[in-house]
Amino acid sequence: MIGSVWRRLQLLCAQGVVNLIGADKIQARVLDGEPLDNIHRVEPYGFSYRPKPGSRAYLFFPAGDRSYGVALVIGDKRYQMDLQEGEVALHDDQGNFVKIGHGGVVTAKASAKVIADTPLFETTQDAKIGGKLIVMGGADIMGAISNNGKNVGSSHTHAETGVNTMGVN
């Protein structure tokens, strides 16, 4: 009796290497080489991911029944980021990431581009652009505008004439 209970307890949890990945199930090979097919992949609400073959899965089998399992966590040290204690990051297998670091710095790295599909992109403080600014639509500027430290807005004057530029006609 105790032997049977002990065997069931040993079958509750396992770790394995992911072989196949579906939308909601995986196939994994556990440490004893046993392939397991009916393993449900759990995703936290609002967060989706698709692990790569070779990832490590930490599995739970209710009642120790290996015919049905749940992958509680799937991780992949091949793509693990080097973070400082307390930092958080979202990343993929190709080096793209968003990292919340110390000092209130959020770093985003994308190999191609970042797309914000929204009717309004707003920042409450300054924006600094290290490359060229390309505006595909019009531009409405509220406040002063300068170029190389010189006022070029509607209230600037031309030194040679002293005449105030009143805007574009």
N, C-alpha and C positions, 0 to 999 in steps of 0.2 A: 504494500500500500504506500509506504513512505517513498519507496523507489519510484513508483509511478508518479507521485506528486512532484518529486524532485526532477524527473525527466520533463514534465510539463513546464515547470518553472524555468528550466534551462532553455526551453523552446520559445519562451515569451519574447525574447529580444535577440537580435543578431545584427551583425554588420556585414555588408557585402559590396561588391563592385557592380555598378550598373552596366548592363549589356545593351538593352534596348529601352528607348524612351518613347512613350506615347503621350497623348494629350492629358490623360489622367491616370495612367498606369505605367509601371516600369517592370522590366525583367532584371533580376539581379542574381549574381552567383555569390552565395554566402561562403564563409571561411572554409567549410568542409567540402567545397566544390559543387554543392547542390544548387542547380538552377531553379529559381522560383519565379513564376510567371504572374500570378494574380496579386500583385502588390499595388495598392492605390497610392498615388502621389498626392500629398496634402500641400496646398498652397494657402498662406494667410490671405485673408480678404484684402483685395486691392493690390496684391503683389503677384505677378506671374513670372515664371522663369522656365527655361527648358534646359536641364542639365545635359552635359555631354557624356557619351559612353566613356567609361573609365572612372566616373565620379564614384565617391564612396557614399553609400546609403546606410543610414541607421534605422533599423526596422523593428516594428512591434507586431507580434502575432497574438491577437486576443485568444485567450484560453490555451495558448501554446500550439494552436492549429496552423501548421505551415501552409495550408491550402489557401489561406487568406491572410494578407499582411497589409500593413500601412507603413509607408516610408515617412518617418517623422521629420528627418533632416537629410538633405542630400548636399554634400559639400565636395569641393574639388581643390585640393591644395596646389594643383598645377597652376592655378590662376589666382591664388590668394595674394591680396595686396599687403604690403608692409605698412602697417598703421601704428601710430603711437597709441598708448593706452587712452581709452575714452573716445577715440575717433571712430567715425562711422563712414562706410562707403557703399555705393551701389556700383557694380562693375560687370563687365562681360569678359569673354575669353580673348578679346582682341586689343585690350589696353584702354578702352573707353571707360570713363568713370565719372561719378559725381561724389566728391568727398566732403564731409563736414569735419573740418579740422579744428584744432585749438585756436583760440583767439577770435572766434567768430568768422573764420575764413571758410567759404564754400568754394571748392575748386571743381570745375567741370572740364574734362578733356574729351574731345570728340575728334576722331581722325578725319571726318569729312565736314560736318556742320552741325549746328544746333538749330532746330526748328521750333519756334513758339507759335502755334496756330491759335491765336487769340485775337479778339477785336481790339484789345488795348494792352500794350506792354508798358508798365509804369514802374519807375524807381523813385523812391522818396528822397534820394540824395544824388550826388554827382555820378556821372557815367564817364569812364575813361576808355577810349577805343585805341588799341595799339596799332591797328591797320587802317586801311581806307574805309570811310563811311560811304556806302552806296545807298541812295534813297531812290526807290523805284516809283514812288508816288510824289505828291507834293510835300512841302515842309512848312509848318506853321511854327514860327519862333516867337515866343512870348518873353520879352525881356531883351537885354543887350546881346549883341552879337559882335564878336571880335575875330580878327585874323592876325596872327603873330603879335598879339597884344594891342592891336589898334582897333578902335571902334569902327565898325563898318555897317552899323545899323542905320535906321532912318534919321537919326539925329547927328550923324557925323558931318564934319565940314571938310571941304577941300582946301588944303593949305595954299595953293596957288591963287584961289579966288576968294577964300574966306566965306564962301556961300554955303549955307546949310543945305544938305541934300534932304529933300522932303519926301523921299521915297520914289518909287517907280510910277511913272504915268502910264 
